[in-house]
Amino acid sequence: MQHLRFPVIVLILATIFAGTIYVLHLQGLVTAANEVYARFAAVGLFFAGFLGIVWQKIKNHSFSWGDFYKNHTLIVVTLTVLLVSLFFRRVITEWTAGFFLIASLIFFLYSRKFYAPPKFFYLIIAYALLMFLGTIGTPNGFHFPEQTLRFYLMPLAFCFFLLPKKTLLQIGDVFFKAGTVFLTVSLLYWFYNFLHLDANFIGWVTGKTGYLAEMVGWREQAKYLMQGADCLKNWAELSWFSAYFFVSTWTSLHHPTTNSMLILVALITGFYLYYEKIVSKWELLLYAVLALFVIQLLQSRFGLVGFLFLTGASGLYYLKLRTKYFKAGIVTYILLGGAGFLMIGNRFLDFAGDSTRTALRSIGIGYIRDNFWWGTGFTSPRAALEKQAEKMQELLPPVVPSVITHVHNQFLDDMVQFGILGFVVLVGMLLAIAIYAIKNRSYLLQMFLCLVLLFMWIEAGMFFTILTFILFFTAITEAERRNSTTIKN
């Protein structure tokens, strides 16, 4: 009964709020002009849900705030808030990351203990040093790039404390349940926009669509998202927005791939917590259904492919771990996968190589051929890529954007910026993480690394989000490894 409480509460509240939105629609109050109020209401609902989750966790526990610097209280609080803040725009995450780093330093100054990191931490730092060296010859000159500071400080912070596995799983549970609230609020926010747009639902979930609307504050958000304001001559005339704006603008975290990455990471966490008997099958099922629905509304091909992969791989993991039907499961998954590909194979083919991404990759490869040993330098690829596009103009389709900041492939992007050395360091770091994950049988890191590789195939960036989860999942793996060693001894 306890395990049913959270899903039931979520469904009841979602039904009540959806009904309220529809009643307001019948009264003529659900309009584009009033969307700004819906946006603030969505943020309020999320934080109310998050605080409710936290209250359920702490109401039966006593905390001694007088000596918070001596115990892990401050670290637990700031790490939890950091993970949940990833559902919002980057500036919020940067502030919460700062608080987490301060909390770790305070604890370290008291305990005076430094815990040896896994060896791949040094490769993360090596990757950051590559970015530092990559500023040589750039328009801004040789300098220390401030945005790489987190690559040094975050791994260091995770060496300042040693949380028990049980505590880390409880933090993961808060993040997972906050993900359920995030999905629910996103659905309610979309429902509001769906009503005033009078859109076609089938068209929305089966294709890439956009809609005309005059939305307060959206032009500034679109300008921030696109990173190339000069690709549109008059931003004041912008009134057409991609479908994902109508799902996730309340968080100011718009891009469908970015949203899908977080949704899928929470799904990985949910599967692991289910294996550890922290969450119930009903909580996991509710999240999975909501996740698939929101991914479809975001029209994210990465999200759909990642969702199908994770559910399939996690299902096989469960069969191998808990049952005797692993081989039968493989056969079943092959048959279902083949049938699924026949039904929605075009979505997978588009994901693998749509015309725009194929053209951008061609531009990147063309530049790499002429600059194999050293590239444009850190964060300076735009001018070089646009010049390369001009050289290859006759070979490229007309879908290539006029502003090219990256080529939608992390491996090629690193080679464009750093030459072959960038590729070697990136692959070396990923390979080291993979070896660690396989050696320690870490479901979390194995699944997340697969997700990261999928992401890097079609996108670039999200370094801080990826780094945060690698470190958090490593902390769980280390705690589990220590528990196993203690039991053996």
C-alpha positions in Angstrom: 0.0 0.0 0.0 2.9 2.3 0.8 4.3 1.8 -2.7 1.0 2.8 -4.3 0.7 6.1 -2.4 3.0 8.2 -4.6 1.6 7.0 -8.0 -1.9 7.4 -6.8 -1.3 10.9 -5.4 0.4 11.9 -8.7 -2.5 10.6 -10.8 -5.2 12.2 -8.6 -3.5 15.6 -8.6 -2.8 15.5 -12.3 -6.4 14.7 -13.0 -7.6 17.5 -10.8 -5.3 20.1 -12.4 -6.1 18.9 -15.9 -9.8 19.2 -15.1 -9.2 22.7 -13.8 -7.4 23.7 -17.0 -10.2 22.3 -19.1 -12.8 24.2 -17.1 -10.8 27.4 -17.6 -10.6 26.6 -21.3 -14.4 26.4 -21.4 -14.5 29.9 -19.7 -12.2 31.3 -22.4 -9.3 31.8 -20.0 -6.8 29.4 -21.6 -5.1 31.7 -24.1 -1.7 32.5 -25.4 -1.8 35.8 -23.5 -2.4 34.0 -20.2 0.3 31.4 -20.8 2.8 33.4 -18.7 0.6 32.6 -15.6 0.5 28.9 -16.5 4.3 29.0 -16.7 4.7 30.4 -13.2 2.0 28.0 -11.9 4.0 25.1 -13.5 7.2 26.1 -11.7 5.2 26.4 -8.4 3.7 23.0 -8.8 7.1 21.4 -9.4 8.7 23.0 -6.3 5.7 22.1 -4.2 6.0 18.5 -5.4 9.7 18.5 -4.8 9.3 19.8 -1.3 6.6 17.2 -0.6 9.0 14.4 -1.7 11.7 15.8 0.6 9.3 16.2 3.5 8.3 12.5 3.2 12.0 11.6 3.3 13.0 13.7 6.4 9.8 13.7 8.5 10.9 10.5 10.4 14.6 11.5 10.6 16.2 13.8 13.1 18.9 16.2 12.0 21.4 18.1 14.1 21.9 21.3 12.2 24.2 22.5 14.9 27.0 20.3 13.7 26.1 20.1 10.0 29.7 20.7 9.0 30.7 17.6 10.9 28.2 15.2 9.4 27.0 14.7 5.8 23.8 16.8 6.1 25.0 19.8 4.1 26.4 17.5 1.4 23.3 15.4 1.1 21.1 18.6 0.8 23.3 20.3 -1.8 23.9 17.2 -3.8 20.1 16.5 -3.9 19.3 20.0 -5.0 22.1 19.9 -7.6 20.6 16.8 -9.3 17.1 18.1 -9.3 18.2 21.6 -10.5 19.4 19.9 -13.7 15.8 20.0 -14.9 16.1 23.8 -15.2 18.2 26.2 -17.1 22.0 26.2 -16.7 22.3 29.3 -14.6 20.3 27.6 -11.7 22.5 24.5 -11.9 25.7 26.6 -11.8 24.5 28.2 -8.5 23.5 24.9 -6.9 26.8 23.4 -8.1 28.6 26.2 -6.3 26.8 25.5 -3.1 27.6 21.8 -3.4 31.3 22.5 -3.9 31.3 24.8 -0.8 29.6 22.1 1.3 32.2 19.5 0.2 35.0 21.9 1.1 33.6 22.6 4.5 33.3 18.9 5.3 36.9 18.3 4.0 38.3 21.1 6.2 36.7 19.4 9.2 37.4 15.7 8.4 40.8 16.3 6.8 40.3 13.1 4.7 40.8 12.7 1.0 39.5 9.5 -0.6 41.4 8.1 -3.6 39.5 8.6 -6.8 39.0 6.0 -9.6 41.8 6.3 -12.2 39.5 7.7 -14.9 39.1 10.9 -12.8 42.6 11.8 -14.0 41.5 11.5 -17.7 38.6 13.9 -16.9 41.1 16.4 -15.8 43.3 15.6 -18.8 40.3 16.5 -21.0 39.9 19.8 -19.2 43.7 20.5 -19.7 43.2 19.8 -23.4 40.5 22.6 -23.5 43.0 24.9 -21.7 45.7 24.2 -24.3 43.1 24.5 -26.9 42.9 28.3 -26.3 46.3 28.7 -27.9 45.9 30.6 -31.1 42.2 31.5 -30.6 40.8 35.1 -31.1 40.8 35.5 -27.3 44.3 34.4 -26.9 45.9 31.8 -24.5 43.8 31.8 -21.3 42.2 29.6 -18.7 38.6 28.9 -19.8 36.4 29.6 -16.9 33.7 27.1 -18.0 36.2 24.2 -17.6 36.7 24.8 -13.9 34.0 22.3 -13.0 36.1 19.5 -14.7 38.7 20.1 -12.0 36.5 20.9 -9.0 33.6 18.4 -9.3 35.8 15.3 -9.3 37.8 16.8 -6.5 34.6 17.5 -4.5 33.6 13.8 -4.7 36.9 12.8 -3.1 36.1 15.0 0.0 33.4 12.8 1.4 32.2 9.2 1.5 28.4 8.7 1.6 26.9 5.3 2.5 25.2 3.5 -0.4 21.8 3.7 1.5 22.1 7.5 1.6 23.1 7.8 -2.1 20.1 5.6 -3.0 17.8 7.9 -1.1 19.2 10.9 -3.0 18.6 9.0 -6.2 15.1 8.2 -5.1 14.4 12.0 -4.6 15.8 12.7 -8.0 13.7 9.9 -9.6 10.5 11.1 -8.0 11.3 14.7 -8.9 11.5 13.4 -12.4 8.0 12.0 -12.1 6.8 15.4 -11.0 8.7 17.1 -13.8 7.0 14.8 -16.4 3.6 15.4 -14.8 3.9 19.2 -14.8 5.2 19.2 -18.3 2.1 17.2 -19.5 -0.2 19.7 -17.7 1.7 22.7 -19.2 1.5 21.1 -22.6 -2.2 20.4 -22.2 -2.8 24.2 -21.5 -0.9 25.1 -24.7 -2.5 22.3 -26.7 -6.0 23.7 -25.9 -5.3 27.3 -26.9 -3.4 26.2 -30.0 -6.3 23.9 -31.1 -3.6 21.6 -32.5 -4.0 18.2 -34.0 -2.8 15.6 -31.5 -2.0 12.9 -34.1 0.1 15.3 -36.1 1.9 16.5 -32.9 3.1 13.0 -31.8 3.9 11.6 -35.3 6.0 14.3 -36.9 8.2 17.4 -36.5 5.8 20.3 -36.1 5.8 24.0 -35.0 3.0 26.4 -34.2 2.2 30.1 -34.6 1.7 31.9 -31.3 2.4 35.3 -29.6 4.0 34.2 -26.3 5.3 36.6 -23.7 9.0 36.3 -23.2 9.5 33.5 -25.7 11.4 35.4 -28.3 14.2 36.0 -25.8 14.3 32.3 -24.8 14.4 31.3 -28.5 17.2 33.7 -29.1 19.2 32.3 -26.2 18.6 28.7 -27.4 19.6 29.2 -31.0 23.0 30.8 -30.1 23.1 32.5 -33.5 20.8 35.4 -33.4 22.0 36.8 -36.8 20.4 33.8 -38.5 17.1 35.7 -38.1 17.1 39.3 -39.2 14.2 40.5 -37.0 13.6 38.8 -33.8 10.6 41.0 -33.1 8.8 39.2 -35.8 9.3 35.7 -34.4 6.0 34.0 -33.7 6.6 30.5 -34.9 8.0 28.0 -32.3 8.9 24.3 -32.5 6.6 22.0 -30.7 9.0 21.4 -27.8 8.6 25.0 -26.7 5.0 24.2 -25.7 6.1 21.3 -23.5 9.2 22.6 -21.7 9.4 26.4 -21.8 8.2 26.5 -18.1 11.7 25.2 -17.2 13.6 27.3 -19.7 15.3 24.1 -20.7 14.0 23.8 -24.2 16.0 21.5 -26.5 14.3 18.1 -26.9 17.5 16.2 -26.7 18.6 18.0 -23.5 15.2 17.2 -21.9 15.2 13.6 -23.1 18.7 13.1 -21.7 17.5 14.0 -18.2 14.3 12.0 -18.6 16.3 8.9 -19.6 18.8 9.3 -16.8 16.0 9.4 -14.3 14.6 6.2 -16.0 18.0 4.5 -15.5 18.0 5.6 -11.9 14.4 4.2 -11.5 15.3 0.8 -12.9 18.3 0.6 -10.5 16.2 1.6 -7.6 13.6 -1.0 -8.5 16.4 -3.7 -8.6 17.4 -2.4 -5.1 13.8 -2.5 -3.9 13.7 1.2 -3.2 10.9 2.0 -5.7 7.9 -0.2 -6.6 7.0 -1.5 -10.0 4.0 0.9 -10.0 6.3 3.9 -9.5 8.6 2.7 -12.2 5.7 1.9 -14.6 4.1 5.3 -14.0 7.4 7.0 -14.7 8.0 5.0 -17.9 4.6 5.7 -19.3 4.9 9.5 -18.5 8.4 9.5 -20.0 7.4 7.9 -23.3 4.4 10.3 -23.6 6.5 13.4 -22.9 9.3 12.3 -25.2 6.7 11.9 -28.0 5.4 15.4 -27.3 8.9 16.8 -27.4 9.3 15.0 -30.8 12.7 13.8 -29.7 14.2 11.1 -31.9 17.0 10.7 -29.5 14.5 10.3 -26.6 12.5 7.6 -28.4 15.6 5.6 -29.5 17.1 5.9 -26.0 13.9 4.9 -24.3 13.5 1.8 -26.4 17.1 0.8 -25.8 17.0 1.4 -22.1 13.8 -0.4 -21.5 15.0 -3.3 -23.6 18.5 -3.5 -22.0 17.2 -3.0 -18.5 14.6 -5.7 -19.1 17.3 -8.2 -20.1 19.4 -7.1 -17.1 16.5 -7.9 -14.8 15.9 -11.3 -16.5 19.5 -12.3 -16.1 19.6 -11.0 -12.5 16.4 -12.4 -11.1 15.1 -15.1 -13.4 16.0 -18.1 -15.5 14.5 -16.7 -18.8 17.4 -14.7 -20.1 17.9 -16.6 -23.3 14.1 -16.6 -24.0 14.2 -12.8 -23.3 16.9 -12.3 -25.9 14.8 -14.1 -28.5 11.7 -12.2 -27.6 13.5 -8.9 -27.8 14.9 -9.7 -31.2 11.4 -10.5 -32.5 9.9 -7.4 -30.9 12.8 -5.2 -32.1 12.4 -6.5 -35.7 8.6 -5.9 -35.7 9.1 -2.5 -34.2 11.7 -1.5 -36.8 9.2 -2.5 -39.6 6.6 -0.3 -38.0 8.6 2.8 -37.1 11.8 2.2 -39.0 11.7 5.6 -40.6 12.1 7.2 -37.2 15.3 5.3 -36.6 16.7 6.0 -40.1 16.0 9.7 -39.5 17.7 9.5 -36.2 20.8 7.9 -37.7 21.2 10.4 -40.5 18.8 13.2 -41.3 19.8 15.5 -44.2 20.9 18.4 -42.0 23.1 16.3 -39.6 24.6 14.4 -42.6 25.5 17.7 -44.2 27.0 19.1 -41.0 29.1 15.9 -40.5 30.4 16.2 -44.1 31.5 19.8 -43.3 33.2 18.6 -40.2 35.0 15.8 -41.9 36.1 18.1 -44.7 37.7 20.5 -42.2 39.4 17.6 -40.3 41.0 16.3 -43.5 42.8 19.7 -43.9 43.5 20.2 -40.2 44.2 16.7 -38.9 46.8 17.5 -36.3 45.4 20.6 -34.7 42.0 22.3 -35.2 40.4 25.7 -34.6 41.0 25.8 -30.9 38.6 25.6 -27.9 35.1 27.2 -28.6 36.3 28.7 -31.9 34.9 26.4 -34.6 32.1 28.6 -36.0 34.1 30.8 -38.5 36.1 27.8 -39.7 33.0 25.6 -40.2 31.2 28.3 -42.0 34.2 28.9 -44.3 34.4 25.1 -44.9 30.7 25.1 -45.8 31.4 27.8 -48.4 34.1 25.7 -49.9 31.8 22.7 -50.1 28.7 24.7 -51.2 28.2 22.8 -54.4 28.3 19.4 -52.7 25.9 20.3 -49.9 22.1 20.2 -49.8 20.2 23.5 -49.3 19.2 22.4 -45.7 22.6 23.5 -44.2 22.0 26.4 -41.7 23.8 29.7 -42.3 25.1 29.7 -38.7 27.2 26.6 -37.8 28.4 26.4 -34.2 29.0 22.6 -34.1 28.5 19.6 -36.4 26.1 17.6 -34.1 28.7 14.9 -33.3 30.9 15.2 -30.3 33.8 13.1 -31.7 33.9 15.2 -34.9 33.5 18.4 -32.9 36.5 17.6 -30.7 38.6 16.8 -33.8 37.5 20.1 -35.4 38.6 22.0 -32.3 41.6 19.9 -31.1 42.6 17.7 -34.1 43.4 14.0 -33.6 44.5 14.7 -30.0 41.0 15.7 -29.1 39.6 12.4 -30.5 42.3 10.4 -28.6 41.7 12.1 -25.3 37.9 11.9 -25.5 37.9 8.2 -26.6 40.5 7.4 -23.9 38.3 9.0 -21.2 35.2 7.2 -22.3 37.0 3.9 -22.6 38.4 4.3 -19.1 34.9 4.9 -17.7 33.6 1.9 -19.7 36.4 -0.4 -18.3 35.6 0.8 -14.7 31.9 0.3 -15.3 32.3 -3.2 -16.6 34.9 -4.2 -14.1 32.7 -3.1 -11.2 29.5 -4.4 -12.9 27.9 -1.0 -12.5 24.5 -1.1 -14.2 24.1 2.7 -13.7 27.4 3.6 -15.4 27.0 1.0 -18.2 23.5 2.2 -19.2 24.5 5.9 -18.8 27.6 5.5 -20.9 25.5 3.9 -23.7 23.2 6.8 -23.5 26.1 9.3 -23.6 27.5 7.5 -26.7 24.1 7.7 -28.3 24.0 11.4 -27.5 27.5 12.1 -28.8 26.6 10.4 -32.1 24.1 13.1 -32.9 24.8 16.1 -30.6 27.6 17.8 -28.6 27.8 19.6 -25.3 25.9 18.9 -22.0 29.3 18.4 -20.4 28.3 19.5 -16.9 25.1 17.3 -16.9 27.1 14.3 -18.2 29.9 14.9 -15.7 27.5 15.2 -12.7 25.8 11.9 -13.4 29.1 10.1 -14.1 30.4 11.3 -10.7 27.1 10.5 -8.9 26.8 7.0 -10.3 30.5 6.4 -9.6 29.9 7.3 -6.0 27.1 4.7 -5.8 29.4 2.2 -7.5 32.2 2.9 -5.1 29.9 2.6 -2.1 28.6 -0.8 -3.4 32.2 -2.0 -4.0 33.2 -1.1 -0.5 30.2 -2.9 0.9 31.1 -6.0 -1.1 34.7 -5.8 0.2 33.5 -5.4 3.8 31.3 -8.5 3.5 34.1 -10.6 2.0 36.4 -9.6 4.8 
